[in-house]
Amino acid sequence: MPRKAEPAPPLALHLPVELMQPRPVTDLPAEDAMRGGRLYEVKLDGIRACAARTADGAQLWSRRGRPLAERFPEVIPALTSTLRPGTVLDGELCAWSGGKLAFTGLLHTPRHRAADHVAVSYVVWDVLAVPGRDVRALPLVERKELLNKILARARPPIEVVMSTRSRDTALQWYDQLQPLGVEGLAAKATASPYRPSTPAHSTWVKLRHTSTVDALLAAITGSPSRPDAVLV
C-alpha cells in the first residue's frame, strides 16, 4: 500500500509575527571582535515583510500585520515551492526596473508592474521559525546558517541579502550601491537573538543615505498617521 504523507508540523509562531526593528544611527558601528563581531547587510528600499509557509501555501504580512499576498502574487509560488510548511522568514519586498530598485513599483498593481516590466523579489535576511520550532532565541550567526540551508537552492524572486563581517567592505557597498537604489546598511551583532522591540531599544542599527526635497504627496498606503509608504 502507498505510504501516507505525514501531516505538516504546526507553525511554532502565532501569525502575524512582531518584527524586530533597527535603530537609526549616524555612523556605522565597529566590528566589535571581542563580542563575536557584527554582520553588516545592505538595506534595500522596499516594503518590510514576514513570509510564512503554512500547510495551505505561502503568506506575506507587512510589519504592521497587514496581509500582502494578494498585492504581491509574483513571489507566492516561489515561496510555496521553496519553503517547508512551518517556516517563517523576515525580509523585504523589492521592485526592480532596469537593474535598479524601483520603490514606486511596489505601489502599483501586479498587472501594472507586468506591463512596465517591473520585477518583484523577496530579499531575506532572517529565519524566525523552522518546521515545529521557534528559533528566535538562537544567536544571529546560527539563524544565518539555518537560513542559508533553507534557501540553498532558492532562485529569484527569492534572494538572500548581501552581507559581510567586514566594516570596510560594508562602507564600500554604502558608497557604490547607492546609485542602484540601495538605501543604506544595517549592522547586527552575530550573537544577537531575534527580539521584537521598538527601534529605540533595538540591538540592530541602520545607517541610511539621507536627502531632503519638497514634494507633493499623491498617495499613501497604510494608516494616515503612520503610513507604510508614500507616493510623491
N, C-alpha and C positions, 0 to 999 in steps of 0.2 A: 504494500500500500504506500502511496506517496506520503512523505513526511509533512506533517502540519507545520505551517510557518509559525514561529514563535511570536507572541504578541510584542509590540514595541514597548520598551520601558517607559514609564511615565516621566513627564517632564519634572526635573528636580527643582524648578523655579516656578513661581507664580507669575504669569504673564499679564500685562506687560511689566518689564523689569525696570527698576530705577537705575539710571545710568550714572557712572562716575564722570564728574566734570572737572576739567583742568582749571587752574588758577592763572590768570594773566600775569606776566612778568615783563620787564623791560630789558632783561639781559638773560642769555641762555646759561643755566647753571653749569658748574664744573662737573667733570666726570665722576668725582667722589669715589675713587677706587677703594678707600678704606671701608666703605659700606656696601661693597659689591658692585658699584658702578651704576651708570644710568643708561637707559636706552633712549635714543633720540629718533623721532619719527617725523616725516613730513606731515604738515597739517593742510589738508585739502579743503577747498571751498565747495562745500556741498551741504547735504542735509543729514544730520546725525540719525542713525537708525539701528535698532536692535533687530536681528534676524533670528527666527526660531523655526526649527523643523519639527513639526508635530506629526502625529500619525496620519493627519489629513493633508499634509503638504507643508509648504513654507509660508511663513507670515512675516510681516515687517511692521514695526512700530516706530514712531518718532520718539524723541527724547521725552516728550510730554505724554506719551502713551496713546497717540492717535494712530489708527491703522493706516498703513501706507501701501499695502499690496496692490490695491486697485489703481493707485496713482502710478505705480512703477511695475507693471506686469512684465517688463523686459527681463528682470532678474529672477523672477519667481521660478521658472523651470530649471534654471541652473542651480539655484539653492536647493530645490526639491531633489534633484538627481545627485547632488554632491554631498549633502549632509545626511547623517543618520538621524532618525527620529530621536528627539531628546537633546539635540544640540542647540545651543544658544550662543550667538555671536554679537559682538559690538563693532560698529564700523560707520562708514559714511557712504551715502548715495551720492555719486558724482555724475555730472553730464559732461560729455566731451564732444567738441566740434573742431575739425581742422587740427587735431593734435593738441588742443588746449582745453583747459577746463572752461565750461560754459554754464555758469550757475543758473542763468535765466532759463536755460533749457529745462531745468527741474520744475519750473513753474508752469510749463506748458503741458498739454495733454499728450498721451502716448502717440496719438495719430499725428499731432503737430510735430513732435520730435522725429518721428519716422520720415515725414515729408521733408524736414530740414536736415536729415542725415545726422541727427544728434544721437549719440550712443550713451546709454546709462550703464554704469558699473557700480558694484558694491565693493568698496575697499575696506578690508577687515583688519583690525588691529588687536582684537582680544577675543577670548572664548570664556564664557561665563558658566556654561554647563555642557557636559557630555552626557550621553545616554545614561540616565539613572543617577547622575552625580553632579552636585553643585561644586564648582571648582574655584569659586571666587576667593576663597581663603588661601589658595596657593600663591606663592610669590610670582611676580610677573614673568620671570625667566622660565618657570615651569609651565605657566599658561601658554607662553610663546612656543614652547616645544610641542605642547598638545596641538596648538593651532597649526603649526607647520605640518604636523602629521595629518590633521583633518583635511587641510587644503593642499596636500602634496600634489594631487592630480587636478587641482582646480584650474580652470581656464577662464578668460574673460567671458562673461561680465563679472566674475568673481576674482578679486585680486587681494594679495596681502600687501599691506602698507610698506613703503620703503622705510627701513630703519638701520641704525648704526649705533655702535658704542663709542664712536669717535666724535668728540665735540667739534674738532676741526672739520671733519667731513660734513657734519650736520650744518655748520656755518657756510660751507661751500654750497650745499644744497639751497640754503636760505637765500643766497645771492643769485645762484644760477637758475633756479627753477621758478623764480617769481614771474618771468615773462610767460610761463606756461599756465599761470593762474594759481600756483601753489601759495597758500595763504600765510604759511609760516612753519613753525616747528613745535613739537611737543616733546617734553623731557619727563621721563618716568624712572623712578628708582627700580632696579631689577628685582629688588626684594619686596616690592610693594604688593600687598593684596589688593583685590578689587573692592573698594568700599565706597558706595554711593555717598556723596556729600555735596554740600554747597561749594562753589568754587573757592570761597574764602578759606575753607578748611581742607582743601584737597592737597594730596601729596603729589599730584600731577601738575605740571605747569605748561603754559603755552606762550610762545613768542610770535607775535603777528606783525606783518607789514602793515603800516597804517598810512592812510591818506584821508584828507578831508575835502569834500566837494559839496556844493549846493546842488540839490536835485529836486525834481517834482515827484512826489510819491504817487504812484499809479495804482498799486495794489499790494495787499499783504496776504499771507497765509497764516492761519492760527489766530490767536486772540489779539484784538487791537491793542490791549495793554502790554502783552508780551508776545509779539509775533514770532513765528518760526523763520519767516523770510519776507523780504520786501522787494517789490519791483519798482524801480525808479527810472 
